[in-house]
Amino acid sequence: MKKKHFIRWIVGILAVLVIIDFGATLYFYQVAAIRNDKPVGQVAKTSPNYSLVQQFDKLDKSTKTLSNGGLKLDAWYVPAAVKTNKTVIVVHGFRQDKSAMRMYGELFHQLGYNVLIPDNRGAGDSQGQFISYGYYDKTDVIAWANLLTKENPQSSITLYGLSMGAATVMMASGQSNLPSSVKNIIEDCGYSNVWDEITYQGWSGYHVPAFPIVYGVSLENKIRQGWFFQDASSLTALAKDKLPILFIHGSKDTYVPTSMVYQNYDAVKKGTPKALLVVKGAAHAKSFETNPSLYRKTVADFMEKYN
């Protein structure tokens, strides 16, 4: 009789743990991957770069759209002041939309480039229920590059991304169908792969261990989106990258750890031109605002050399 009670007690505890784990999985999946239209990361009015936002707002913009993966996607397009074939595709980060990238749009506009700033799937004016951390977004970036190239076969394109957008352009770099019109890549504070970033965030932000929660959330993502967190890797893509690439990161980044930029840098295919800028004292996605002149010069020199 005591043995039966013991077994029931154990089964009851296991059932409770399963329910708790299931609930936690759904909660963290909601936080990590379900669309939320309250964007973060807007440039503060106190930022040394806020004037760039104000200047960008005064520019004439047109809207471009395309369909990819069954979703209608939206982007701003700003032509250069002097006609050019050179265009920068500017890709925003996690839970942002294109409006958060206005200071970068203005930077590239001032450097003489056409600028295309898309809303990622699941953000802004683009369709989509889920955030895909670059896994599907990389195909969207390629679709935008193809659209620009179709409109102007002489296009010379730079891919620029911030945070999740940086991981997106790194992942795109390893795709065999990336058009030859894409000439170089600039990534700012992108993660090495989704599994490591979410595992890191789970522990640093919530003290949640990888097992069982992150494994459960990754499985939930496989069920809903068709891919495990381990499947989305900047490192794997960079090992195939043939395009010149500039890596930027803040030395005080605790959101995407600074250590990841060195992993990404080292992963680049041997023989591919690459450069690295670690901005002293900069937190996550704050390198441009921490040292605007160094950031501008580094980006301008790299683009002049490789685009």
WOWO-V471341 format. One record per run of one state. SS is the DSSP state (@ for helix, = for strand, . for the rest). FROM is the first residue (numbers start at 1). TO is the last residue. If there is no record, write none. Layout:
# WOWO-V471341
{{SS;FROM;TO} {SS;FROM;TO}}
This chain:
# WOWO-V471341
{{.;1;1} {@;2;33} {=;34;34} {.;35;49} {@;50;57} {.;58;61} {=;62;68} {.;69;70} {=;71;78} {.;79;85} {=;86;91} {.;92;97} {@;98;110} {.;111;113} {=;114;118} {.;119;129} {=;130;130} {.;131;136} {@;137;151} {.;152;155} {=;156;162} {.;163;163} {@;164;173} {.;174;181} {=;182;188} {.;189;192} {=;193;193} {@;194;206} {.;207;209} {@;210;225} {.;226;228} {@;229;231} {.;232;232} {=;233;233} {@;234;238} {.;239;243} {=;244;250} {.;251;258} {@;259;267} {.;268;273} {=;274;279} {.;280;286} {@;287;290} {.;291;291} {@;292;306} {.;307;307}}
